């Protein structure tokens, strides 16, 4: 599913996190993002989301979740941010994992 429609799912998840307020719904989206990111080949799909309309994507909506009072949402957001930050997209070589 992510191989063919991964970019649409990445955009959908980040758009939902940007708009949602209810903690339980945010938690469900964070679980879905985490599941998607369990396949490292999907990480670049999130890095490609930045646009003139939303230049802070994918990080802004995840950082917004850090202000929630629910520990699960905060820890889930931190985990996803760590995964995204630990990978850098280097063209034309593709994703490179940073170490050390």
Gaussian input, Z-matrix of N, CA and C with variables (Angstrom, degrees):
# hf/3-21g

backbone

0 1
 N
 C     1     B1
 C     2     B2     1     A1
 N     3     B3     2     A2     1     D1
 C     4     B4     3     A3     2     D2
 C     5     B5     4     A4     3     D3
 N     6     B6     5     A5     4     D4
 C     7     B7     6     A6     5     D5
 C     8     B8     7     A7     6     D6
 N     9     B9     8     A8     7     D7
 C    10    B10     9     A9     8     D8
 C    11    B11    10    A10     9     D9
 N    12    B12    11    A11    10    D10
 C    13    B13    12    A12    11    D11
 C    14    B14    13    A13    12    D12
 N    15    B15    14    A14    13    D13
 C    16    B16    15    A15    14    D14
 C    17    B17    16    A16    15    D15
 N    18    B18    17    A17    16    D16
 C    19    B19    18    A18    17    D17
 C    20    B20    19    A19    18    D18
 N    21    B21    20    A20    19    D19
 C    22    B22    21    A21    20    D20
 C    23    B23    22    A22    21    D21
 N    24    B24    23    A23    22    D22
 C    25    B25    24    A24    23    D23
 C    26    B26    25    A25    24    D24
 N    27    B27    26    A26    25    D25
 C    28    B28    27    A27    26    D26
 C    29    B29    28    A28    27    D27
 N    30    B30    29    A29    28    D28
 C    31    B31    30    A30    29    D29
 C    32    B32    31    A31    30    D30
 N    33    B33    32    A32    31    D31
 C    34    B34    33    A33    32    D32
 C    35    B35    34    A34    33    D33
 N    36    B36    35    A35    34    D34
 C    37    B37    36    A36    35    D35
 C    38    B38    37    A37    36    D36
 N    39    B39    38    A38    37    D37
 C    40    B40    39    A39    38    D38
 C    41    B41    40    A40    39    D39
 N    42    B42    41    A41    40    D40
 C    43    B43    42    A42    41    D41
 C    44    B44    43    A43    42    D42
 N    45    B45    44    A44    43    D43
 C    46    B46    45    A45    44    D44
 C    47    B47    46    A46    45    D45
 N    48    B48    47    A47    46    D46
 C    49    B49    48    A48    47    D47
 C    50    B50    49    A49    48    D48
 N    51    B51    50    A50    49    D49
 C    52    B52    51    A51    50    D50
 C    53    B53    52    A52    51    D51
 N    54    B54    53    A53    52    D52
 C    55    B55    54    A54    53    D53
 C    56    B56    55    A55    54    D54
 N    57    B57    56    A56    55    D55
 C    58    B58    57    A57    56    D56
 C    59    B59    58    A58    57    D57
 N    60    B60    59    A59    58    D58
 C    61    B61    60    A60    59    D59
 C    62    B62    61    A61    60    D60
 N    63    B63    62    A62    61    D61
 C    64    B64    63    A63    62    D62
 C    65    B65    64    A64    63    D63
 N    66    B66    65    A65    64    D64
 C    67    B67    66    A66    65    D65
 C    68    B68    67    A67    66    D66
 N    69    B69    68    A68    67    D67
 C    70    B70    69    A69    68    D68
 C    71    B71    70    A70    69    D69
 N    72    B72    71    A71    70    D70
 C    73    B73    72    A72    71    D71
 C    74    B74    73    A73    72    D72
 N    75    B75    74    A74    73    D73
 C    76    B76    75    A75    74    D74
 C    77    B77    76    A76    75    D75
 N    78    B78    77    A77    76    D76
 C    79    B79    78    A78    77    D77
 C    80    B80    79    A79    78    D78
 N    81    B81    80    A80    79    D79
 C    82    B82    81    A81    80    D80
 C    83    B83    82    A82    81    D81
 N    84    B84    83    A83    82    D82
 C    85    B85    84    A84    83    D83
 C    86    B86    85    A85    84    D84
 N    87    B87    86    A86    85    D85
 C    88    B88    87    A87    86    D86
 C    89    B89    88    A88    87    D87
 N    90    B90    89    A89    88    D88
 C    91    B91    90    A90    89    D89
 C    92    B92    91    A91    90    D90
 N    93    B93    92    A92    91    D91
 C    94    B94    93    A93    92    D92
 C    95    B95    94    A94    93    D93
 N    96    B96    95    A95    94    D94
 C    97    B97    96    A96    95    D95
 C    98    B98    97    A97    96    D96
 N    99    B99    98    A98    97    D97
 C   100   B100    99    A99    98    D98
 C   101   B101   100   A100    99    D99
 N   102   B102   101   A101   100   D100
 C   103   B103   102   A102   101   D101
 C   104   B104   103   A103   102   D102
 N   105   B105   104   A104   103   D103
 C   106   B106   105   A105   104   D104
 C   107   B107   106   A106   105   D105
 N   108   B108   107   A107   106   D106
 C   109   B109   108   A108   107   D107
 C   110   B110   109   A109   108   D108
 N   111   B111   110   A110   109   D109
 C   112   B112   111   A111   110   D110
 C   113   B113   112   A112   111   D111
 N   114   B114   113   A113   112   D112
 C   115   B115   114   A114   113   D113
 C   116   B116   115   A115   114   D114
 N   117   B117   116   A116   115   D115
 C   118   B118   117   A117   116   D116
 C   119   B119   118   A118   117   D117
 N   120   B120   119   A119   118   D118
 C   121   B121   120   A120   119   D119
 C   122   B122   121   A121   120   D120
 N   123   B123   122   A122   121   D121
 C   124   B124   123   A123   122   D122
 C   125   B125   124   A124   123   D123
 N   126   B126   125   A125   124   D124
 C   127   B127   126   A126   125   D125
 C   128   B128   127   A127   126   D126
 N   129   B129   128   A128   127   D127
 C   130   B130   129   A129   128   D128
 C   131   B131   130   A130   129   D129
 N   132   B132   131   A131   130   D130
 C   133   B133   132   A132   131   D131
 C   134   B134   133   A133   132   D132
 N   135   B135   134   A134   133   D133
 C   136   B136   135   A135   134   D134
 C   137   B137   136   A136   135   D135
 N   138   B138   137   A137   136   D136
 C   139   B139   138   A138   137   D137
 C   140   B140   139   A139   138   D138
 N   141   B141   140   A140   139   D139
 C   142   B142   141   A141   140   D140
 C   143   B143   142   A142   141   D141
 N   144   B144   143   A143   142   D142
 C   145   B145   144   A144   143   D143
 C   146   B146   145   A145   144   D144
 N   147   B147   146   A146   145   D145
 C   148   B148   147   A147   146   D146
 C   149   B149   148   A148   147   D147
 N   150   B150   149   A149   148   D148
 C   151   B151   150   A150   149   D149
 C   152   B152   151   A151   150   D150
 N   153   B153   152   A152   151   D151
 C   154   B154   153   A153   152   D152
 C   155   B155   154   A154   153   D153
 N   156   B156   155   A155   154   D154
 C   157   B157   156   A156   155   D155
 C   158   B158   157   A157   156   D156
 N   159   B159   158   A158   157   D157
 C   160   B160   159   A159   158   D158
 C   161   B161   160   A160   159   D159
 N   162   B162   161   A161   160   D160
 C   163   B163   162   A162   161   D161
 C   164   B164   163   A163   162   D162
 N   165   B165   164   A164   163   D163
 C   166   B166   165   A165   164   D164
 C   167   B167   166   A166   165   D165
 N   168   B168   167   A167   166   D166
 C   169   B169   168   A168   167   D167
 C   170   B170   169   A169   168   D168
 N   171   B171   170   A170   169   D169
 C   172   B172   171   A171   170   D170
 C   173   B173   172   A172   171   D171
 N   174   B174   173   A173   172   D172
 C   175   B175   174   A174   173   D173
 C   176   B176   175   A175   174   D174
 N   177   B177   176   A176   175   D175
 C   178   B178   177   A177   176   D176
 C   179   B179   178   A178   177   D177
 N   180   B180   179   A179   178   D178
 C   181   B181   180   A180   179   D179
 C   182   B182   181   A181   180   D180
 N   183   B183   182   A182   181   D181
 C   184   B184   183   A183   182   D182
 C   185   B185   184   A184   183   D183
 N   186   B186   185   A185   184   D184
 C   187   B187   186   A186   185   D185
 C   188   B188   187   A187   186   D186
 N   189   B189   188   A188   187   D187
 C   190   B190   189   A189   188   D188
 C   191   B191   190   A190   189   D189
 N   192   B192   191   A191   190   D190
 C   193   B193   192   A192   191   D191
 C   194   B194   193   A193   192   D192
 N   195   B195   194   A194   193   D193
 C   196   B196   195   A195   194   D194
 C   197   B197   196   A196   195   D195
 N   198   B198   197   A197   196   D196
 C   199   B199   198   A198   197   D197
 C   200   B200   199   A199   198   D198
 N   201   B201   200   A200   199   D199
 C   202   B202   201   A201   200   D200
 C   203   B203   202   A202   201   D201
 N   204   B204   203   A203   202   D202
 C   205   B205   204   A204   203   D203
 C   206   B206   205   A205   204   D204
 N   207   B207   206   A206   205   D205
 C   208   B208   207   A207   206   D206
 C   209   B209   208   A208   207   D207
 N   210   B210   209   A209   208   D208
 C   211   B211   210   A210   209   D209
 C   212   B212   211   A211   210   D210
 N   213   B213   212   A212   211   D211
 C   214   B214   213   A213   212   D212
 C   215   B215   214   A214   213   D213
 N   216   B216   215   A215   214   D214
 C   217   B217   216   A216   215   D215
 C   218   B218   217   A217   216   D216
 N   219   B219   218   A218   217   D217
 C   220   B220   219   A219   218   D218
 C   221   B221   220   A220   219   D219
 N   222   B222   221   A221   220   D220
 C   223   B223   222   A222   221   D221
 C   224   B224   223   A223   222   D222
 N   225   B225   224   A224   223   D223
 C   226   B226   225   A225   224   D224
 C   227   B227   226   A226   225   D225
 N   228   B228   227   A227   226   D226
 C   229   B229   228   A228   227   D227
 C   230   B230   229   A229   228   D228
 N   231   B231   230   A230   229   D229
 C   232   B232   231   A231   230   D230
 C   233   B233   232   A232   231   D231
 N   234   B234   233   A233   232   D232
 C   235   B235   234   A234   233   D233
 C   236   B236   235   A235   234   D234
 N   237   B237   236   A236   235   D235
 C   238   B238   237   A237   236   D236
 C   239   B239   238   A238   237   D237
 N   240   B240   239   A239   238   D238
 C   241   B241   240   A240   239   D239
 C   242   B242   241   A241   240   D240
 N   243   B243   242   A242   241   D241
 C   244   B244   243   A243   242   D242
 C   245   B245   244   A244   243   D243
 N   246   B246   245   A245   244   D244
 C   247   B247   246   A246   245   D245
 C   248   B248   247   A247   246   D246
 N   249   B249   248   A248   247   D247
 C   250   B250   249   A249   248   D248
 C   251   B251   250   A250   249   D249
 N   252   B252   251   A251   250   D250
 C   253   B253   252   A252   251   D251
 C   254   B254   253   A253   252   D252
 N   255   B255   254   A254   253   D253
 C   256   B256   255   A255   254   D254
 C   257   B257   256   A256   255   D255
 N   258   B258   257   A257   256   D256
 C   259   B259   258   A258   257   D257
 C   260   B260   259   A259   258   D258
 N   261   B261   260   A260   259   D259
 C   262   B262   261   A261   260   D260
 C   263   B263   262   A262   261   D261
 N   264   B264   263   A263   262   D262
 C   265   B265   264   A264   263   D263
 C   266   B266   265   A265   264   D264
 N   267   B267   266   A266   265   D265
 C   268   B268   267   A267   266   D266
 C   269   B269   268   A268   267   D267
 N   270   B270   269   A269   268   D268
 C   271   B271   270   A270   269   D269
 C   272   B272   271   A271   270   D270
 N   273   B273   272   A272   271   D271
 C   274   B274   273   A273   272   D272
 C   275   B275   274   A274   273   D273
 N   276   B276   275   A275   274   D274
 C   277   B277   276   A276   275   D275
 C   278   B278   277   A277   276   D276
 N   279   B279   278   A278   277   D277
 C   280   B280   279   A279   278   D278
 C   281   B281   280   A280   279   D279
 N   282   B282   281   A281   280   D280
 C   283   B283   282   A282   281   D281
 C   284   B284   283   A283   282   D282
 N   285   B285   284   A284   283   D283
 C   286   B286   285   A285   284   D284
 C   287   B287   286   A286   285   D285
 N   288   B288   287   A287   286   D286
 C   289   B289   288   A288   287   D287
 C   290   B290   289   A289   288   D288
 N   291   B291   290   A290   289   D289
 C   292   B292   291   A291   290   D290
 C   293   B293   292   A292   291   D291
 N   294   B294   293   A293   292   D292
 C   295   B295   294   A294   293   D293
 C   296   B296   295   A295   294   D294
 N   297   B297   296   A296   295   D295
 C   298   B298   297   A297   296   D296
 C   299   B299   298   A298   297   D297

   B1=1.4409
   B2=1.5330
   B3=1.3457
   B4=1.4635
   B5=1.5207
   B6=1.3387
   B7=1.4584
   B8=1.5225
   B9=1.3222
   B10=1.4611
   B11=1.5232
   B12=1.3340
   B13=1.4588
   B14=1.5243
   B15=1.3032
   B16=1.4578
   B17=1.5156
   B18=1.3269
   B19=1.4665
   B20=1.5251
   B21=1.3360
   B22=1.4647
   B23=1.5253
   B24=1.3285
   B25=1.4645
   B26=1.5260
   B27=1.3192
   B28=1.4670
   B29=1.5260
   B30=1.3261
   B31=1.4711
   B32=1.5233
   B33=1.3210
   B34=1.4614
   B35=1.5230
   B36=1.3237
   B37=1.4670
   B38=1.5289
   B39=1.3245
   B40=1.4682
   B41=1.5280
   B42=1.3324
   B43=1.4708
   B44=1.5257
   B45=1.3253
   B46=1.4653
   B47=1.5236
   B48=1.3232
   B49=1.4665
   B50=1.5248
   B51=1.3206
   B52=1.4566
   B53=1.5318
   B54=1.3378
   B55=1.4590
   B56=1.5251
   B57=1.3187
   B58=1.4693
   B59=1.5201
   B60=1.3296
   B61=1.4579
   B62=1.5286
   B63=1.3275
   B64=1.4670
   B65=1.5199
   B66=1.3061
   B67=1.4623
   B68=1.5219
   B69=1.3264
   B70=1.4592
   B71=1.5277
   B72=1.3167
   B73=1.4593
   B74=1.5231
   B75=1.3214
   B76=1.4655
   B77=1.5283
   B78=1.3165
   B79=1.4627
   B80=1.5244
   B81=1.3307
   B82=1.4624
   B83=1.5301
   B84=1.3221
   B85=1.4640
   B86=1.5279
   B87=1.3273
   B88=1.4674
   B89=1.5273
   B90=1.3209
   B91=1.4669
   B92=1.5268
   B93=1.3337
   B94=1.4606
   B95=1.5282
   B96=1.3301
   B97=1.4705
   B98=1.5226
   B99=1.3193
   B100=1.4580
   B101=1.5301
   B102=1.3197
   B103=1.4643
   B104=1.5248
   B105=1.3253
   B106=1.4593
   B107=1.5249
   B108=1.3274
   B109=1.4654
   B110=1.5208
   B111=1.3336
   B112=1.4653
   B113=1.5286
   B114=1.3278
   B115=1.4624
   B116=1.5299
   B117=1.3263
   B118=1.4721
   B119=1.5267
   B120=1.3287
   B121=1.4663
   B122=1.5238
   B123=1.3331
   B124=1.4665
   B125=1.5272
   B126=1.3125
   B127=1.4654
   B128=1.5349
   B129=1.3333
   B130=1.4732
   B131=1.5267
   B132=1.3221
   B133=1.4643
   B134=1.5215
   B135=1.3199
   B136=1.4602
   B137=1.5227
   B138=1.3332
   B139=1.4668
   B140=1.5255
   B141=1.3132
   B142=1.4627
   B143=1.5285
   B144=1.3241
   B145=1.4649
   B146=1.5235
   B147=1.3147
   B148=1.4712
   B149=1.5272
   B150=1.3278
   B151=1.4596
   B152=1.5233
   B153=1.3218
   B154=1.4668
   B155=1.5261
   B156=1.3250
   B157=1.4641
   B158=1.5278
   B159=1.3248
   B160=1.4656
   B161=1.5340
   B162=1.3354
   B163=1.4685
   B164=1.5262
   B165=1.3271
   B166=1.4624
   B167=1.5273
   B168=1.3275
   B169=1.4645
   B170=1.5106
   B171=1.2841
   B172=1.4589
   B173=1.5291
   B174=1.3269
   B175=1.4687
   B176=1.5265
   B177=1.3293
   B178=1.4595
   B179=1.5208
   B180=1.3424
   B181=1.4603
   B182=1.5340
   B183=1.3214
   B184=1.4691
   B185=1.5249
   B186=1.3173
   B187=1.4696
   B188=1.5234
   B189=1.3348
   B190=1.4681
   B191=1.5322
   B192=1.3154
   B193=1.4723
   B194=1.5279
   B195=1.3213
   B196=1.4681
   B197=1.5220
   B198=1.3237
   B199=1.4658
   B200=1.5241
   B201=1.3174
   B202=1.4706
   B203=1.5216
   B204=1.3042
   B205=1.4611
   B206=1.5259
   B207=1.3118
   B208=1.4600
   B209=1.5316
   B210=1.3217
   B211=1.4621
   B212=1.5256
   B213=1.3280
   B214=1.4598
   B215=1.5264
   B216=1.3276
   B217=1.4624
   B218=1.5238
   B219=1.3126
   B220=1.4677
   B221=1.5229
   B222=1.3254
   B223=1.4672
   B224=1.5258
   B225=1.3315
   B226=1.4618
   B227=1.5167
   B228=1.3246
   B229=1.4648
   B230=1.5203
   B231=1.3236
   B232=1.4677
   B233=1.5226
   B234=1.3182
   B235=1.4645
   B236=1.5293
   B237=1.3176
   B238=1.4637
   B239=1.5269
   B240=1.3267
   B241=1.4645
   B242=1.5249
   B243=1.3219
   B244=1.4677
   B245=1.5231
   B246=1.3262
   B247=1.4675
   B248=1.5251
   B249=1.3250
   B250=1.4629
   B251=1.5246
   B252=1.3196
   B253=1.4644
   B254=1.5253
   B255=1.3324
   B256=1.4662
   B257=1.5263
   B258=1.3090
   B259=1.4577
   B260=1.5172
   B261=1.3054
   B262=1.4601
   B263=1.5198
   B264=1.3024
   B265=1.4545
   B266=1.5223
   B267=1.3223
   B268=1.4724
   B269=1.5208
   B270=1.2861
   B271=1.4543
   B272=1.5144
   B273=1.2802
   B274=1.4525
   B275=1.5210
   B276=1.2967
   B277=1.4550
   B278=1.5224
   B279=1.3269
   B280=1.4548
   B281=1.5137
   B282=1.3310
   B283=1.4630
   B284=1.5212
   B285=1.3015
   B286=1.4567
   B287=1.5136
   B288=1.2986
   B289=1.4537
   B290=1.5233
   B291=1.3282
   B292=1.4583
   B293=1.5168
   B294=1.3157
   B295=1.4640
   B296=1.5100
   B297=1.3425
   B298=1.4470
   B299=1.4211
   A1=110.04
   A2=117.74
   A3=120.22
   A4=111.33
   A5=117.03
   A6=119.86
   A7=111.31
   A8=116.90
   A9=119.76
   A10=113.18
   A11=117.63
   A12=120.72
   A13=112.50
   A14=117.16
   A15=121.15
   A16=114.21
   A17=117.64
   A18=119.41
   A19=111.37
   A20=117.23
   A21=119.96
   A22=110.96
   A23=116.79
   A24=120.14
   A25=111.06
   A26=117.43
   A27=120.55
   A28=109.99
   A29=116.83
   A30=120.98
   A31=110.81
   A32=117.32
   A33=121.27
   A34=111.20
   A35=116.69
   A36=120.51
   A37=111.49
   A38=117.49
   A39=120.32
   A40=110.45
   A41=117.56
   A42=120.17
   A43=111.06
   A44=116.90
   A45=120.24
   A46=111.12
   A47=116.83
   A48=119.52
   A49=111.14
   A50=117.49
   A51=121.31
   A52=110.67
   A53=117.16
   A54=121.24
   A55=114.68
   A56=117.82
   A57=120.50
   A58=112.56
   A59=115.50
   A60=122.39
   A61=111.99
   A62=116.82
   A63=120.28
   A64=110.50
   A65=115.63
   A66=121.47
   A67=111.51
   A68=118.37
   A69=120.08
   A70=111.98
   A71=117.05
   A72=120.71
   A73=110.68
   A74=116.91
   A75=121.08
   A76=109.63
   A77=116.98
   A78=120.72
   A79=111.08
   A80=117.10
   A81=120.85
   A82=110.99
   A83=117.19
   A84=120.74
   A85=110.17
   A86=117.39
   A87=120.37
   A88=111.18
   A89=117.10
   A90=120.81
   A91=109.82
   A92=117.24
   A93=120.89
   A94=111.55
   A95=117.07
   A96=120.74
   A97=109.91
   A98=116.38
   A99=120.66
   A100=110.82
   A101=116.50
   A102=120.55
   A103=110.65
   A104=116.16
   A105=119.99
   A106=110.85
   A107=116.90
   A108=120.89
   A109=113.28
   A110=117.45
   A111=118.97
   A112=110.52
   A113=116.40
   A114=122.31
   A115=107.07
   A116=118.51
   A117=121.25
   A118=114.55
   A119=117.51
   A120=118.85
   A121=112.24
   A122=118.11
   A123=120.53
   A124=112.55
   A125=118.24
   A126=121.02
   A127=112.01
   A128=119.88
   A129=119.04
   A130=113.47
   A131=117.62
   A132=120.13
   A133=111.21
   A134=117.07
   A135=120.98
   A136=111.03
   A137=116.59
   A138=120.06
   A139=111.89
   A140=117.50
   A141=121.61
   A142=112.85
   A143=118.55
   A144=121.55
   A145=114.69
   A146=118.49
   A147=120.27
   A148=109.75
   A149=115.34
   A150=121.11
   A151=108.34
   A152=116.12
   A153=118.62
   A154=110.87
   A155=117.00
   A156=121.04
   A157=111.70
   A158=116.50
   A159=122.15
   A160=109.64
   A161=117.95
   A162=120.32
   A163=113.85
   A164=118.12
   A165=120.10
   A166=112.82
   A167=117.80
   A168=120.08
   A169=110.15
   A170=119.37
   A171=129.84
   A172=113.70
   A173=116.97
   A174=119.65
   A175=114.48
   A176=118.57
   A177=122.11
   A178=114.62
   A179=118.31
   A180=118.98
   A181=113.18
   A182=116.90
   A183=119.77
   A184=110.75
   A185=117.03
   A186=120.64
   A187=110.04
   A188=116.75
   A189=120.62
   A190=110.73
   A191=116.56
   A192=120.81
   A193=111.90
   A194=117.38
   A195=120.33
   A196=112.16
   A197=116.97
   A198=120.27
   A199=112.71
   A200=117.06
   A201=120.24
   A202=109.54
   A203=115.67
   A204=120.26
   A205=112.55
   A206=117.39
   A207=122.18
   A208=109.48
   A209=116.13
   A210=121.47
   A211=112.38
   A212=117.68
   A213=120.74
   A214=110.83
   A215=117.06
   A216=120.99
   A217=110.91
   A218=116.87
   A219=120.84
   A220=110.46
   A221=116.88
   A222=120.15
   A223=111.67
   A224=116.96
   A225=120.18
   A226=111.72
   A227=116.04
   A228=120.35
   A229=111.34
   A230=116.31
   A231=120.19
   A232=111.45
   A233=116.64
   A234=120.56
   A235=110.45
   A236=116.10
   A237=120.53
   A238=110.75
   A239=116.91
   A240=120.17
   A241=110.87
   A242=117.01
   A243=120.47
   A244=110.92
   A245=117.26
   A246=120.41
   A247=111.24
   A248=116.15
   A249=119.72
   A250=112.00
   A251=116.04
   A252=120.03
   A253=111.32
   A254=116.96
   A255=119.65
   A256=112.68
   A257=117.23
   A258=121.57
   A259=108.89
   A260=116.25
   A261=121.55
   A262=107.31
   A263=115.85
   A264=120.12
   A265=108.73
   A266=116.18
   A267=122.14
   A268=108.47
   A269=117.32
   A270=121.01
   A271=109.45
   A272=121.24
   A273=128.70
   A274=112.42
   A275=118.76
   A276=121.79
   A277=114.06
   A278=118.95
   A279=121.73
   A280=110.90
   A281=116.79
   A282=120.44
   A283=112.32
   A284=115.06
   A285=122.09
   A286=107.38
   A287=117.73
   A288=120.81
   A289=109.00
   A290=115.91
   A291=121.11
   A292=109.03
   A293=116.80
   A294=120.60
   A295=109.00
   A296=113.38
   A297=120.31
   A298=114.20
   D1=-47.91
   D2=-178.03
   D3=-70.97
   D4=-24.16
   D5=179.80
   D6=-66.60
   D7=-34.00
   D8=-177.55
   D9=-99.22
   D10=-32.09
   D11=-175.73
   D12=-125.38
   D13=22.28
   D14=-175.39
   D15=-59.29
   D16=-41.09
   D17=-178.16
   D18=-66.55
   D19=-34.97
   D20=177.01
   D21=-67.43
   D22=-39.43
   D23=178.19
   D24=-66.77
   D25=-42.78
   D26=179.01
   D27=-59.60
   D28=-45.79
   D29=178.85
   D30=-63.41
   D31=-44.13
   D32=179.69
   D33=-59.49
   D34=-47.74
   D35=-178.14
   D36=-61.89
   D37=-44.52
   D38=-179.40
   D39=-68.71
   D40=-39.20
   D41=175.99
   D42=-61.54
   D43=-41.27
   D44=178.11
   D45=-63.42
   D46=-44.39
   D47=179.81
   D48=-63.53
   D49=-31.60
   D50=178.50
   D51=-66.37
   D52=-34.90
   D53=-171.36
   D54=-99.90
   D55=-28.27
   D56=-172.45
   D57=-73.85
   D58=148.31
   D59=177.24
   D60=-120.78
   D61=-33.15
   D62=-176.67
   D63=-67.83
   D64=130.83
   D65=-175.17
   D66=-61.81
   D67=-44.11
   D68=-176.82
   D69=-64.73
   D70=-35.48
   D71=178.32
   D72=-71.79
   D73=-41.36
   D74=176.44
   D75=-60.44
   D76=-42.61
   D77=178.97
   D78=-59.68
   D79=-42.59
   D80=179.68
   D81=-62.81
   D82=-40.33
   D83=179.10
   D84=-68.03
   D85=-40.52
   D86=178.27
   D87=-62.27
   D88=-38.37
   D89=176.64
   D90=-63.40
   D91=-42.49
   D92=178.94
   D93=-64.22
   D94=-41.84
   D95=177.53
   D96=-63.07
   D97=-44.62
   D98=179.72
   D99=-60.71
   D100=-41.16
   D101=177.93
   D102=-63.20
   D103=-42.72
   D104=178.81
   D105=-63.02
   D106=-41.51
   D107=-177.91
   D108=-75.03
   D109=-5.71
   D110=175.10
   D111=-65.88
   D112=-18.56
   D113=171.40
   D114=-98.72
   D115=105.87
   D116=-175.05
   D117=-57.40
   D118=-21.10
   D119=179.98
   D120=-70.78
   D121=-11.68
   D122=179.31
   D123=-88.26
   D124=-12.36
   D125=-177.06
   D126=-59.12
   D127=-44.75
   D128=178.61
   D129=-59.84
   D130=-25.48
   D131=178.82
   D132=-62.10
   D133=-33.69
   D134=177.90
   D135=-75.32
   D136=-36.16
   D137=179.16
   D138=-66.83
   D139=-24.62
   D140=-178.15
   D141=-82.30
   D142=0.41
   D143=-174.65
   D144=-78.90
   D145=-21.20
   D146=-177.91
   D147=-58.19
   D148=133.29
   D149=179.88
   D150=-143.89
   D151=174.12
   D152=178.21
   D153=-65.70
   D154=-30.05
   D155=178.42
   D156=-73.67
   D157=-38.14
   D158=-178.92
   D159=-132.92
   D160=73.62
   D161=-175.87
   D162=-67.76
   D163=-17.72
   D164=-178.71
   D165=-89.89
   D166=1.46
   D167=178.15
   D168=-70.98
   D169=145.37
   D170=-0.36
   D171=-88.13
   D172=-1.31
   D173=-169.79
   D174=-75.54
   D175=-39.38
   D176=-175.14
   D177=-53.93
   D178=-52.43
   D179=179.65
   D180=-62.89
   D181=-32.35
   D182=177.74
   D183=-72.17
   D184=-38.51
   D185=177.43
   D186=-64.70
   D187=-35.74
   D188=176.40
   D189=-58.01
   D190=-36.95
   D191=-179.54
   D192=-65.99
   D193=-21.10
   D194=179.71
   D195=-68.43
   D196=-16.88
   D197=179.82
   D198=-86.87
   D199=-5.27
   D200=179.98
   D201=-71.52
   D202=151.04
   D203=-178.70
   D204=-85.25
   D205=-7.60
   D206=-179.89
   D207=-84.87
   D208=122.95
   D209=-175.66
   D210=-61.55
   D211=-38.73
   D212=-179.27
   D213=-59.82
   D214=-43.91
   D215=-179.51
   D216=-65.13
   D217=-41.19
   D218=-179.99
   D219=-65.64
   D220=-48.92
   D221=-178.85
   D222=-66.42
   D223=-38.36
   D224=177.36
   D225=-63.26
   D226=-42.35
   D227=177.98
   D228=-64.13
   D229=-42.65
   D230=178.85
   D231=-61.68
   D232=-40.97
   D233=179.86
   D234=-63.33
   D235=-45.66
   D236=-179.57
   D237=-65.63
   D238=-43.17
   D239=177.07
   D240=-59.51
   D241=-41.74
   D242=178.96
   D243=-62.35
   D244=-42.09
   D245=178.22
   D246=-62.78
   D247=-44.75
   D248=-177.99
   D249=-67.82
   D250=-40.53
   D251=-178.14
   D252=-71.18
   D253=-29.96
   D254=-177.09
   D255=-74.24
   D256=-8.78
   D257=176.89
   D258=-115.82
   D259=136.40
   D260=178.50
   D261=-122.89
   D262=133.63
   D263=178.70
   D264=-88.11
   D265=116.32
   D266=-179.89
   D267=-114.98
   D268=108.88
   D269=179.55
   D270=-79.14
   D271=143.11
   D272=-2.68
   D273=-92.33
   D274=13.49
   D275=-172.03
   D276=-83.59
   D277=-8.61
   D278=179.71
   D279=85.50
   D280=-166.81
   D281=-175.63
   D282=-68.49
   D283=140.79
   D284=177.19
   D285=-124.18
   D286=128.73
   D287=179.69
   D288=-85.67
   D289=127.40
   D290=177.31
   D291=-82.54
   D292=138.65
   D293=178.07
   D294=-128.50
   D295=162.51
   D296=172.37
   D297=82.23

